[in-house]
Each structure stands twice: as C-alpha cells, then as structure tokens.
Amino acid sequence: MTNPIAQRSPALPTDARVYRRIGPFDSQTLPSALTREHRLKAGAWGILRVQSGSVVFVWDDQEGGTCALAAGDAIIVPPQVPHHLDIQGDFRLEIEFLRLP
C-alpha cells in the first residue's frame, strides 16, 4: 500500500498510535454516517485505506475539495475537519484511528 495522502494540516504526528480499527466495509456494510458530514474529535486522526474499488473523499470545510481514492490508496484525516465519503459502485475500505500515546 502506498503512503497515505496528507491534504490538510495539522500533520499526523510521528508518534501517533492506532487505538481503534473499523471495517472492512463495503457498499452493504458502510455506516451511513460516513456518507454525511462528520468530523473526528480533537486529538484523533484517521487513516482511511481503500482495499478494493474506489471512493471519493469530500472535504466539507471552507477549503472544500475532493480526493478520488482507488484500491491501494489511503488518506490521512486530521482532527475536527468536516468531511464525508461519496460512494458510487463497489469498494472495500477500513479506517484506523490514531492518537498520541
């Protein structure tokens, strides 16, 4: 898998550690909350990894923008930045949540 794409600051701290994993999800099992605007809590980062298919990651902050992710891609999601997923077609993904020790 390639290195995660980092598009928003703050950057993922080098000493951040995984404290939770969810998924894998597909079009039948993805929680609907992930397709609506939401944000990670303060001090928590996420790494979304696409295992197969593709998804579009949408930034819902003032900067806006999208990032098309395909199998093997990953994206870093910083704390408190609003975002959601735009799902079209088949995919499989998982999400890791990280925080400082």
N, C-alpha and C positions, 0 to 999 in steps of 0.2 A: 504494500500500500504506500502511496506517495505521502509526503509530508502534508499535514493539514494546511489549508489555505487560511491565512490570517488577514482579514479585511478591516477590522475595527480595533481601536485601542480601548482599554488597556490590553497589552500583550499578555499572553499566557505566561505566568511566572515559571521559571525553570524548575522550581522546587514544588510545583503544584502536583498533587497526587490524586489518583482516581479514588473516589469514595462510593460511587454507585454506577452501575451499568443498567441500561434498559434496552429491551429488544432482544433479538432482532424482530423488526416489524415489517409487514408487507402491506399491500393495499387493503387487506381484510382486517388486519390487527392494529394498524396505526391508530393511536388515540386521537380522537377528533380535535382535542385541544391543541394539538401540534399544527393543525391547519388554520388556526385562528391566532391573532396577535397575542403573544405572551412574552415573558422575559424571565431570565434566570435571576435568582436572588443575589443580593450583594455578597461578594466574596466567592461566588461559584462561577466556574467556566464550564463550557460544554464542548465536546468534540463529537460532531455528527459524522459517521462513516457510512458511505454508501457501499453496500456489498454487491448489489446487482441492480440492473436497470438504471433509472435516473430520477432525480427530483430537482426542484428549483427552490433554493433558499431565498427568502424575501426579507430584506431589512425594512422594518416599519418605523425607523427613526427619521429625523429630518433629512439626513443624507440620502435615505432610500437606496434603492438598487436591488439587483438580483444576482444570484450566482447559480449557474447550472452545474449540477454535480452528477457525475456518472460513476459507474462501478469503479472502485479503487480510489475515489476522491474522498476527501474529508474536509470539514470546515470547523474552525475554532469560533465559538460563540462566547463573547465576553459577558460579564455580569451586567444585568439591568438594561440591556439593549433590546428593544422590542423587535420581534421577528416572527415569521411563520413559514410553513412549508406549503408550496404549491405542488400538488401531486397530480400527475397525469400518466396513466399506464402502470406497468408492473415495476416493482422495485423491492429491495430488501435493504434495511438500514438498522444501525444500532447507534446508541448515544451513550457516551461516557460523561460523567460529571466529576469535576476536579475542584479542589480547594487547597489552600495552604495547610501544611501539617500543624 
